[in-house]
Amino acid sequence: MPNKTAKPAAKATVSKPAAAKPASVKAPAAKPVAPKAPVAATPAKASVAAAKPAVKPAAAAPKVEEKKVVTQRQGFKANEFVVYPAHGVGQILAIEEQEIAGAKLELFVINFIKDKMTLRVPTAKVANVGMRKLSEPALVKKALETLKGRARVKRTMWSRRAQEYEAKINSGDIVAIAEVVRDLYRSESQPEQSYSERQLYEAALDRLSREIAVVQHSTETEAVKEIEAQLAKSPRRNAKAEAAEGEADAEGETDETDGDDTTVADEAA
């Protein structure tokens, strides 16, 4: 009998570890690790958002370069007629780049057909040299009206007047050039011009007629006829004014014999 009672006790002890197995199943309480996935996803989104603005400055860079090019060219284009003060009316044949001393330089290639000359002007120096677009029709009309006015001749030595006339011609101002044409014009009934006067008159007439011809889409011959027609309407200077001018020229020659031999030779011619 005592042996029979001992066996059930042993079975009871063996069944206890079996009951402990469910406890070991519950052990994987490490499920809270799952929330780490969303935490890792948030920095990835931030990096993508931060990368987007980096693309915008690269796209905006060409716009800045275009503005610089337009500013340097001052609105001038190829095949356009322009006025270069020292040479008159010319045409832009092309806009080219040249490398000088390791730096790229953009140039206007300007052709002066009548002078058979080609000039290259840096686009950045356009304002400094005084290059400009053709005059508006209203300004051309004002220049033609100037030709009908009375000639204004200062009672000073010819050399000083000649310098003033040259400065006006090389200024590129169409109205100032018209004033030179008006002041140096001589009709058939007036005394003949000296050689130096004739040279300045023809230079001013050439500059004026070329610009008027291009603006009005006519020939230079037609422009010269229009200028002469306007000059014919101007009031003629009387004999007293002509005599006073001749005396001023004579005084200028006497005073400047030592200092300006060229002027004396021109007047003698």
Salt bridges, closest charged atoms under 4 A:
GLU80 OE2 - LYS133 NZ 2.65
GLU96 OE2 - ARG120 NE 2.92
GLU106 OE2 - ARG73 NH2 2.57
ASP115 OD2 - ARG210 NH1 3.93
GLU145 OE1 - LYS148 NZ 3.19
GLU164 OE1 - LYS154 NZ 3.50
GLU179 OE1 - LYS168 NZ 2.93
ASP183 OD1 - ARG182 NE 2.95
GLU197 OE2 - ARG186 NH2 3.41
GLU202 OE2 - ARG198 NE 3.12
ASP206 OD1 - LYS114 NZ 2.63
ASP206 OD2 - ARG210 NH1 3.19
GLU211 OE2 - ARG132 NH1 3.01
GLU220 OE1 - LYS114 NZ 3.04
GLU242 OE2 - ARG237 NE 3.35
GLU245 OE2 - ARG161 NH1 3.79
GLU245 OE2 - ARG186 NH2 3.13
GLU245 OE1 - ARG237 NH1 3.07
ASP249 OD1 - ARG161 NH2 2.17
